Amino acid sequence: MNIYIRELGRAYQRTGCELIYGVDNFYETTVDADIVHLNWPEAFYRWHGMGSAEKRAERFIGAIDKYKNKGAKIVWTVHNLTPHDHVKSGLDYDVYQSVIERADIIAHHCEKSIDLLKAHYKVHDNIENIVLPHGNYLAYPSGITRKEARARLAIPDNAYVYLHFGAIRSYKGLDSLFSVFGKVNNPDKWLLVAGNYQGITGKGAWRDKLLMYWARHWAKRTTLYLKNIPSEDIQIFLAASDCMVLSHSRGLNSGVAVLGMTFGKLIIGPKLGCIEWVLDAGKNISFDVNSSDALIKAMNQAVNYDGKEVNKVNSSIASEWTWDGMVKKILEHPLVRARTANG
């Protein structure tokens, strides 16, 4: 299960809530919920089910209406403004708008998310918008040393390692990172790319695939680990790195940024939505999105940061972003309190 859903669910359970997970259970007619907490709406009609996406979307919205008619409060956490792989889809726009119209509470991971959502959709004044910092990833195993991690990955001790972590998708700008890496003025530089390669498609796909091939077979001072990474092994890549690089061309939130903060890493990332908020909360470097020169400058600056100081600041801040805190704010909201008190 997605660790975000797992940790959020565990936080609900610690309050005494009875929890029901999953798309299939969502459609069970015997379920009578006080709260329906939606995260990624596209999971219900893009990732699961039979028939056309349009029919699945219609069924999804119909199910929300049934819960509302029974008195359930609908909570939606905004992770994206559109599904990553369907940015210009009219269907997805309509589904997101329908969720907004039915939501009692919309949760955001930073204040800017509220404004961005209102710029993309019609958000009525009677909808409650609340801000909940993205929970940390202290649940992941940790403890491996830098030396041990680098030995596992065959990375020299004296290398300065820039880590690009997480599922590799076109909007994450790995092609841009490859393009600028050679221009970074750091003789000890090393690029570590770790995450499942999901196959870049669409315009520019062949160029991106050639870049991946080049990086795998010819690039010096580059390590590619293009696989799903088990939870217990995530610590290896974080411990082996000096900083983390997010080269997104678009986006709203990034669990990877919160992951980097949790492990006390310096993060280089774009000025985008809540990603920028996460970076500004700690000791990190932000750059203008889609600017190669700005990314190069940021990567050059990284070597001047004190790793121990960064680790202390970022890990301390991330420790305050708890899943229990997120759930508490939802459950203590007057709308939810009134429903659960009567339920």
Phi and psi in degrees as a GROMACS rama.xvg file:
@    title "Ramachandran Plot"
@    xaxis  label "Phi"
@    yaxis  label "Psi"
@TYPE xy
-49.6093  127.216  ASN-2
-61.9258  -29.3406  ILE-3
-59.752  -48.7674  TYR-4
-65.7241  -40.8641  ILE-5
-61.7468  -48.0678  ARG-6
-70.5253  -37.1196  GLU-7
-62.854  -44.2808  LEU-8
-62.595  -42.3315  GLY-9
-62.9884  -36.2393  ARG-10
-64.7996  -41.2343  ALA-11
-61.4723  -43.2158  TYR-12
-64.0467  -34.486  GLN-13
-65.0636  -19.6442  ARG-14
-86.7208  -5.72623  THR-15
99.7922  1.58102  GLY-16
-68.7991  142.244  CYS-17
-87.0499  126.817  GLU-18
-113.838  138.183  LEU-19
-125.675  122.629  ILE-20
-98.6216  160.44  TYR-21
97.7516  154.236  GLY-22
-65.2334  -44.9987  VAL-23
-62.1072  -43.8672  ASP-24
-65.9696  -29.1306  ASN-25
-58.2292  -32.3021  PHE-26
-93.7614  0.769727  TYR-27
-70.1614  126.506  GLU-28
-71.7306  -15.7662  THR-29
-82.7766  -9.97661  THR-30
-78.5912  127.067  VAL-31
-122.944  97.4942  ASP-32
-98.8822  146.464  ALA-33
-82.4247  -36.6616  ASP-34
-132.306  134.098  ILE-35
-113.472  110.485  VAL-36
-103.227  106.046  HIS-37
-91.4932  144.17  LEU-38
-118.526  -71.6675  ASN-39
-108.324  99.2647  TRP-40
-55.3116  -34.2415  PRO-41
-62.2852  -19.0851  GLU-42
-60.3433  -27.448  ALA-43
-85.2102  -18.0947  PHE-44
-134.927  -12.9688  TYR-45
-100.565  -34.9501  ARG-46
-101.291  -18.4348  TRP-47
-138.354  159.961  HIS-48
101.238  169.699  GLY-49
-107.709  159.991  MET-50
84.5313  -172.865  GLY-51
-72.1558  158.407  SER-52
-60.6688  -35.2516  ALA-53
-63.4619  -43.7293  GLU-54
-66.9649  -39.9133  LYS-55
-66.1631  -37.1749  ARG-56
-65.4351  -40.7132  ALA-57
-62.6522  -41.552  GLU-58
-64.8083  -39.7917  ARG-59
-61.0937  -49.4656  PHE-60
-65.5768  -37.4901  ILE-61
-61.5427  -37.8201  GLY-62
-67.4753  -38.4102  ALA-63
-60.1292  -43.4162  ILE-64
-60.2402  -38.4243  ASP-65
-64.0107  -41.7717  LYS-66
-64.1238  -42.1984  TYR-67
-64.2322  -39.6687  LYS-68
-63.6531  -25.2958  ASN-69
-86.978  -2.0729  LYS-70
99.7631  2.93313  GLY-71
-67.7373  146.744  ALA-72
-92.7728  131.521  LYS-73
-98.6062  120.75  ILE-74
-114.65  131.071  VAL-75
-125.878  125.766  TRP-76
-94.0904  124.446  THR-77
-83.6543  107.485  VAL-78
-94.3918  -37.2438  HIS-79
-139.632  156.91  ASN-80
-82.4877  -24.7176  LEU-81
-148.369  157.288  THR-82
-59.6449  142.084  PRO-83
-55.2088  -39.4465  HIS-84
-95.0299  4.86535  ASP-85
-140.56  56.1541  HIS-86
-63.3996  -37.418  VAL-87
-109.79  24.9689  LYS-88
-82.517  126.962  SER-89
-66.0394  -34.8132  GLY-90
-61.7812  -47.3227  LEU-91
-67.628  -36.1946  ASP-92
-60.1063  -45.7289  TYR-93
-64.6113  -39.5072  ASP-94
-66.5404  -46.0993  VAL-95
-60.053  -41.6891  TYR-96
-63.4788  -38.9108  GLN-97
-65.2513  -39.0116  SER-98
-64.4262  -42.7417  VAL-99
-58.9104  -44.064  ILE-100
-66.5668  -22.7601  GLU-101
-100.906  -11.2522  ARG-102
-73.5856  140.556  ALA-103
-90.3279  -36.9294  ASP-104
-134.013  131.404  ILE-105
-113.113  121.301  ILE-106
-97.9587  137.383  ALA-107
-125.631  154.571  HIS-108
-93.5327  0.111316  HIS-109
-166.174  164.495  CYS-110
-62.0113  -37.7902  GLU-111
-60.9698  -29.5593  LYS-112
-59.7465  -34.243  SER-113
-62.9808  -47.6364  ILE-114
-65.6363  -40.0797  ASP-115
-66.5938  -38.7107  LEU-116
-64.2736  -42.5146  LEU-117
-66.9293  -27.1851  LYS-118
-74.5402  -24.8901  ALA-119
-97.7077  -28.9865  HIS-120
-135.348  170.722  TYR-121
-89.4434  112.532  LYS-122
-114.406  110.688  VAL-123
-69.6425  152.839  HIS-124
-65.2426  -22.9355  ASP-125
-81.5754  -2.68483  ASN-126
-85.6603  131.996  ILE-127
-84.1079  120.92  GLU-128
-104.627  125.505  ASN-129
-126.378  155.075  ILE-130
-112.025  124.869  VAL-131
-129.353  108.41  LEU-132
-53.9084  139.204  PRO-133
-56.5334  129.792  HIS-134
-62.5819  151.637  GLY-135
-78.9566  177.483  ASN-136
-116.698  39.2128  TYR-137
-66.2767  -12.4874  LEU-138
-71.4963  -20.1919  ALA-139
-71.5677  143.374  TYR-140
-60.5693  148.205  PRO-141
-147.676  173.072  SER-142
125.826  -18.6649  GLY-143
-65.8175  143.081  ILE-144
-83.1977  161.86  THR-145
-59.2318  -43.2913  ARG-146
-62.8563  -44.9108  LYS-147
-63.8269  -43.233  GLU-148
-62.8305  -43.9997  ALA-149
-68.0596  -34.9103  ARG-150
-63.652  -38.7719  ALA-151
-63.613  -33.6849  ARG-152
-101.185  1.45732  LEU-153
58.207  45.6442  ALA-154
-109.796  130.963  ILE-155
-59.9854  149.478  PRO-156
-63.2378  -32.9208  ASP-157
-87.463  1.0741  ASN-158
-74.7421  146.355  ALA-159
-99.0641  111.424  TYR-160
-100.079  120.339  VAL-161
-94.9684  122.594  TYR-162
-104.255  125.867  LEU-163
-108.271  113.389  HIS-164
-121.493  147.278  PHE-165
109.643  171.116  GLY-166
-53.2199  133.537  ALA-167
-91.8099  111.228  ILE-168
-132.535  159.88  ARG-169
-58.0475  -37.8112  SER-170
-72.4963  -11.0912  TYR-171
-83.3196  -2.76336  LYS-172
67.4918  31.1804  GLY-173
-63.1123  -32.8833  LEU-174
-61.1543  -39.0423  ASP-175
-65.9139  -39.7325  SER-176
-64.4967  -43.0514  LEU-177
-58.1227  -42.2611  PHE-178
-65.1273  -35.3316  SER-179
-93.0706  -16.7032  VAL-180
-57.4256  -39.6991  PHE-181
-65.5763  -18.8036  GLY-182
-95.5267  -2.89752  LYS-183
-72.7057  128.146  VAL-184
-88.3808  67.6382  ASN-185
-142.309  105.018  ASN-186
-62.8789  -20.2856  PRO-187
-99.7313  10.3341  ASP-188
-61.5095  146.387  LYS-189
-148.753  132.114  TRP-190
-105.716  122.072  LEU-191
-113.103  117.095  LEU-192
-112.659  119.942  VAL-193
-133.219  124.045  ALA-194
153.084  159.741  GLY-195
-69.3571  125.442  ASN-196
-82.3138  113.41  TYR-197
-95.7799  10.711  GLN-198
77.5092  96.2593  GLY-199
-72.2479  131.605  ILE-200
-125.81  174.875  THR-201
83.8377  -162.114  GLY-202
-58.7162  129.624  LYS-203
83.8979  6.65668  GLY-204
-60.9842  -43.3946  ALA-205
-65.4669  -38.2882  TRP-206
-61.6844  -43.5458  ARG-207
-66.6151  -39.3456  ASP-208
-67.7852  -36.066  LYS-209
-65.5526  -38.7964  LEU-210
-62.4462  -41.1915  LEU-211
-61.9433  -42.4766  MET-212
-63.7013  -43.9897  TYR-213
-60.6015  -46.0195  TRP-214
-64.3111  -36.4253  ALA-215
-70.5567  -40.4834  ARG-216
-103.695  -25.0713  HIS-217
-123.366  -28.6723  TRP-218
-68.2513  131.86  ALA-219
-84.954  153.489  LYS-220
58.7774  38.1104  ARG-221
-135.916  132.749  THR-222
-121.896  124.618  THR-223
-111.981  129.736  LEU-224
-127.513  86.1229  TYR-225
-96.3505  65.2798  LEU-226
-142.154  164.803  LYS-227
-65.6206  138.559  ASN-228
-108.657  118.666  ILE-229
-59.4397  150.6  PRO-230
-54.6809  -39.0506  SER-231
-71.5607  -15.5045  GLU-232
-98.7512  -6.94543  ASP-233
-58.9662  -38.126  ILE-234
-58.5206  -28.6082  GLN-235
-61.3813  -47.0471  ILE-236
-72.3639  -36.4875  PHE-237
-69.0733  -42.8463  LEU-238
-67.5304  -31.6388  ALA-239
-76.2868  -15.1261  ALA-240
-97.8451  156.203  SER-241
-95.8186  -32.372  ASP-242
-153.487  166.966  CYS-243
-115.904  138.68  MET-244
-116.633  123.273  VAL-245
-106.662  118.17  LEU-246
-112.415  31.3605  SER-247
-53.6466  140.754  HIS-248
-92.96  -19.2062  SER-249
-158.095  168.12  ARG-250
145.092  167.756  GLY-251
-118.698  -53.1098  LEU-252
-122.98  165.162  ASN-253
-149.996  112.137  SER-254
-65.2212  -27.1765  GLY-255
-63.818  -39.2632  VAL-256
-62.0986  -42.2709  ALA-257
-67.3886  -36.5728  VAL-258
-60.0253  -46.8505  LEU-259
-60.3318  -42.6999  GLY-260
-62.0449  -42.4229  MET-261
-57.6731  -40.7062  THR-262
-89.3501  8.60846  PHE-263
71.7228  27.1694  GLY-264
-90.1176  147.433  LYS-265
-68.5214  131.923  LEU-266
-115.679  131.169  ILE-267
-105.147  120.243  ILE-268
-152.57  165.342  GLY-269
-80.0592  156.967  PRO-270
-81.4646  80.0524  LYS-271
-133.355  123.442  LEU-272
42.254  -131  GLY-273
-78.5187  -13.2585  CYS-274
-60.7018  -45.2867  ILE-275
-61.9517  -39.7975  GLU-276
-61.1732  -43.2478  TRP-277
-60.9586  -44.796  VAL-278
-63.0437  -43.8353  LEU-279
-67.5882  -24.2214  ASP-280
-69.5431  -25.5119  ALA-281
-118.763  -155.184  GLY-282
-106.171  91.9509  LYS-283
-141.697  -177.747  ASN-284
-126.935  123.705  ILE-285
-110.3  153.197  SER-286
-140.057  159.727  PHE-287
-65.6019  128.748  ASP-288
-61.4746  143.105  VAL-289
62.1202  24.7687  ASN-290
-113.064  108.798  SER-291
-62.3871  -42.5454  SER-292
-61.678  -40.4985  ASP-293
-67.3869  -37.3237  ALA-294
-67.2178  -43.559  LEU-295
-59.9734  -45.6069  ILE-296
-59.6356  -43.1751  LYS-297
-64.5504  -40.7125  ALA-298
-69.0969  -31.9482  MET-299
-68.7372  -38.3718  ASN-300
-67.5577  -28.9375  GLN-301
-56.3717  -36.1131  ALA-302
-66.1944  -16.8801  VAL-303
-86.5988  -4.9317  ASN-304
-85.2195  143.548  TYR-305
-80.4491  109.619  ASP-306
-59.1885  -37.4732  GLY-307
-67.9996  -40.2335  LYS-308
-67.4094  -43.7021  GLU-309
-59.2037  -44.9415  VAL-310
-59.3931  -44.4346  ASN-311
-63.5678  -45.7308  LYS-312
-68.7147  -52.5535  VAL-313
-67.5932  -42.8384  ASN-314
-67.1403  -34.2832  SER-315
-65.6914  -43.6554  SER-316
-65.629  -44.6529  ILE-317
-63.1364  -32.4755  ALA-318
-63.0148  -21.388  SER-319
-84.4395  -12.9037  GLU-320
-89.531  87.2175  TRP-321
-103.795  151.776  THR-322
-69.9905  -34.9187  TRP-323
-61.8235  -38.2164  ASP-324
-65.1654  -38.7015  GLY-325
-61.3326  -50.5747  MET-326
-65.4776  -39.6153  VAL-327
-58.1569  -42.8062  LYS-328
-66.1034  -33.4833  LYS-329
-71.3399  -49.4675  ILE-330
-67.9819  -26.4162  LEU-331
-89.6554  -1.00318  GLU-332
-66.7094  137.335  HIS-333
-53.1736  -37.0242  PRO-334
-63.1545  -43.7242  LEU-335
-75.528  -40.2861  VAL-336
-59.1468  -41.7102  ARG-337
-65.536  -39.663  ALA-338
-67.6104  -48.2477  ARG-339
-70.356  -28.0632  THR-340
-68.0525  -32.0201  ALA-341
-90.5173  -14.2269  ASN-342
